[in-house]
Amino acid sequence: MYDRLTKKDVFLDLSIDNDGFDFSASVADALVQAKTELTVLNETIDSVRKLKPDCDSLDYILAASSGALCGVIDIFLVGKPSDSPVGNITDQWFSNRTMDFAKLCHPKHKSFDSPESALQFLERRFKVPYDQTGLGDAGKAVFNLNAKNHHFKSLAHNPSLFGLFFSILDQFTNSSHFVSNGQLIALQQADEGWELKGNNVTSKLFCGFVNWVGHLISDVSGSQSSAHSGNRGMGIPSPLWTWFNDMIAIKSKLGLSASEAEQAINELALNIFQQGYDTRFQTAQAIPVLLNELLVRLIYSIRRLLQYFAETPKAERSFKLMWEKCEPFSNATVKRVLTVAHGTFCLVDVGDAVGRAFVSGAGSFNAVEFVLRINVIGVGRFAISLYGETERAVSYSSAKRESDFASREIVIIENYIDGLKLLSAKYDDTLLLTFVDDFQKSDAYLNAFGKSAALAELRNVPSNKILKNKSEIDRYFRGK
């Protein structure tokens, strides 16, 4: 044994318990254990590297170009509801899907020759008690209900879980719930001929859910009367803007009054809905955002694919390695370029919306024009990217400390492995390590000191530092 470790010394663990001694069986076992620990440390460092994006200037240029191009598409092809070439396409798509749904629901799967006939069938098929329009009923006089706003004011027409809740409630209680002027209004006995089908609560709940879905689909492309007149009609409201209706309803149920800000935003949402900002138009807004997303991911994959074939010898190529190099989904690099692309898109879109808001307001800011023009889907997608960047930055800062520590540990482990390999080459491990058995025999431990001294000599320990007998060991551990 020896009294002190130098920089290049290597030692194997010796533990003592009540039953005896436990020593590493061989240098080979210690070598395997050290290599395993080295693998774990390298994995720690690799996991940290994955949190840091590896973008070059061309990546950023291409991402910004994609965002700018899609922003221009949004400005000129999406625009606002009254002037939207892409919106016309999505309107027609929803109209066709409504006709397909009507055919699916018809007992004989009848094909409908026009949206008007399909809507007429669906309105009869999925009748609900909360479909007051203000035409010839008390709603117009009580809370200014009309054909242009009743889909927005009626809580059961919301395409959300909150809308489903009020739809079931209204169908069970034969009532209608509306939000108007910052107040929740309930209309009792809304339809004298109404009856929810079903023999028990479960079947009634199922019928109520089916009625809600069917009625929303019948309203998504406007009403029967609007289809007959050739107008676009009032679809169902966007779930993003009906949230303020929901907030007012919740506060009303809790006995709280809506704030002036909530009423103002709710009035703004109603205003843009009456100008055609519904689910169909919001779908049109999602198209350039989705195009930007796909374009950036495609460019990223193509660039990495070309790099892979240029840098990897033909004999070493494999689909697995190629996918790891090119996959555009789970790595920090592609997420960074997506943040740049969506940020550029929002910069172009918001700049256009602000400019048109001032032009429309003749120098003053027109909030309605701004909201009609701004792409809310794009802003939301950019916000998600920013949240992801922040989360990765925090994770990287924490993991970086672990990585730095692992890097220092790797140096120690590699030196340890080099020492073990040296020992393995110098002596027969299984013979010299038999001194463990001697330690476990109470009367033979004195003979073990000779073997431990021989082992220390083979490890190149200076002679003056070797403890050759029990007396020297006792003095060392007593501090003498």
Disulfide bonds with the S-S distance in Angstrom:
none
